[in-house]
């Protein structure tokens, strides 16, 4: 089944709860979306609530993906909030529900993000990934290239520091 994407959906309490649930499930399955397991909805809401405010009040934008009526994918177009960086965008909280891994949903969502990035007038997209999970290979297959690495920047547990890897997709100049 293919995904149905919705850009800038109404952030209803129900949608916010669904996003938090997805975030918890992705985190507890080992997904690199800002937490390490175990994580609860209360833990996620500490970050989710201000994230939702930045979407509802601007300048960030939300892209969600549905399989049927079920929310299975989320990403945020995060504005750089700096005029000299207005020509590119950071993608944050890129997640697909763990029970849909391998279905192509992640690739479909990132392809849609690139399409929208071009439509928004961006010349590039940037995403950071947690080293040690093989995520670099996923993004490389989608045309991203590694442009930097911060060694040991992410401490996921005592004695377990991971690199933060900066990935970049050139969308080309806008007309």
C-alpha positions in Angstrom: 0.0 0.0 0.0 1.3 3.5 -0.8 1.4 6.4 1.5 -1.0 9.3 1.4 0.9 12.5 2.4 -0.6 15.5 4.1 1.4 18.8 4.3 0.5 21.2 7.1 -2.4 19.2 8.6 -4.5 20.7 11.3 -2.7 20.0 14.6 -5.7 18.6 16.4 -5.3 17.0 19.8 -5.9 13.7 18.2 -3.1 14.2 15.6 -0.7 15.4 18.3 -1.5 12.3 20.3 -0.9 10.1 17.3 2.4 11.8 16.6 3.5 11.3 20.2 2.5 7.6 20.1 4.5 7.2 16.8 7.5 9.0 18.4 7.4 6.7 21.5 7.1 3.6 19.4 9.9 4.7 17.1 12.1 5.6 20.0 11.5 2.4 21.9 12.3 0.4 18.8 15.7 2.1 18.7 14.9 4.8 16.3 17.2 7.9 16.4 14.6 10.6 16.9 15.9 12.3 20.0 15.6 9.7 22.7 16.9 6.3 23.7 14.7 3.6 25.1 12.8 3.2 27.3 10.8 6.4 26.7 7.2 7.3 27.6 4.7 9.7 26.2 5.4 12.1 29.0 9.1 12.0 28.1 8.3 12.8 24.4 5.8 15.5 25.2 8.6 17.6 26.7 10.1 18.0 23.2 6.8 17.5 21.3 4.9 20.3 22.8 7.3 23.1 21.8 7.8 21.3 18.4 4.0 21.5 17.8 4.0 25.2 18.8 6.7 25.9 16.2 4.6 24.2 13.6 1.2 25.7 14.7 2.6 29.3 15.0 5.2 28.9 12.3 7.8 28.9 10.8 8.1 25.1 10.8 6.0 22.8 8.6 4.7 19.3 9.2 4.5 16.4 6.7 2.6 13.3 7.7 2.1 10.0 5.9 -0.9 7.7 6.2 -1.3 4.1 5.3 -5.1 4.0 5.0 -6.3 6.0 8.0 -3.2 5.1 10.1 -0.5 7.6 10.7 2.8 5.9 9.9 5.3 8.6 9.0 6.3 12.1 10.1 8.9 14.7 9.4 9.3 18.3 10.1 10.6 21.0 7.7 12.5 23.1 10.3 13.1 26.7 9.3 16.7 27.9 9.9 15.4 31.1 11.4 18.3 33.0 9.8 18.1 34.9 6.6 21.5 33.8 5.3 20.3 30.2 5.4 16.8 30.7 4.0 17.7 28.9 0.7 17.9 25.5 2.5 16.0 23.6 5.1 16.6 21.1 8.0 14.5 18.0 8.2 13.8 16.9 11.8 12.1 14.1 13.6 12.1 11.9 10.5 10.3 8.7 11.5 8.3 5.8 10.2 6.4 3.4 12.4 8.7 0.5 13.3 6.2 -2.1 12.2 6.3 -0.6 8.7 10.1 -0.7 8.4 11.2 -2.2 5.1 7.9 -1.2 3.3 9.5 1.6 1.4 7.6 4.2 3.4 10.8 6.0 4.6 12.0 6.3 1.0 8.6 7.5 -0.2 8.5 10.1 2.6 12.0 11.4 1.8 11.2 11.6 -1.9 8.1 13.6 -1.1 10.2 15.8 1.2 12.6 16.5 -1.7 9.7 17.3 -4.0 8.2 19.7 -1.5 11.6 21.2 -0.7 11.9 22.2 -4.4 8.4 23.5 -4.4 9.1 25.6 -1.4 12.1 27.1 -3.3 14.8 25.4 -1.2 18.1 24.6 -2.9 19.1 21.9 -0.4 17.8 19.7 2.5 19.9 18.8 5.6 19.3 16.0 8.0 21.5 14.8 10.9 21.6 11.2 11.8 22.9 9.1 14.8 26.0 7.2 13.8 26.3 3.5 14.4 22.8 2.6 13.1 23.5 2.4 9.4 21.3 5.4 8.6 24.0 7.0 6.4 23.5 4.2 3.9 19.7 4.8 3.7 20.2 8.5 3.1 23.1 8.0 0.6 20.8 5.7 -1.5 18.4 8.7 -1.7 21.1 11.0 -3.0 22.2 12.6 0.3 25.9 12.9 0.9 27.8 13.1 4.2 29.1 16.6 4.6 30.3 16.4 8.2 30.7 14.3 11.3 30.8 15.4 14.9 32.7 12.5 16.7 31.0 11.3 19.9 28.6 14.2 19.9 25.6 12.1 21.0 25.8 10.3 24.4 23.1 7.7 24.2 24.4 6.0 27.4 27.4 6.2 29.7 30.3 4.9 27.6 28.3 4.9 24.4 29.0 8.0 22.5 27.9 8.2 18.8 28.8 10.4 16.0 26.3 13.0 14.7 26.5 12.7 11.0 25.4 15.6 8.8 23.8 14.6 5.5 23.0 17.0 2.6 20.8 16.7 -0.4 21.4 19.3 -3.2 18.1 20.2 -4.8 19.7 22.5 -7.3 19.1 26.2 -7.7 15.6 27.5 -7.8 14.4 29.7 -10.7 
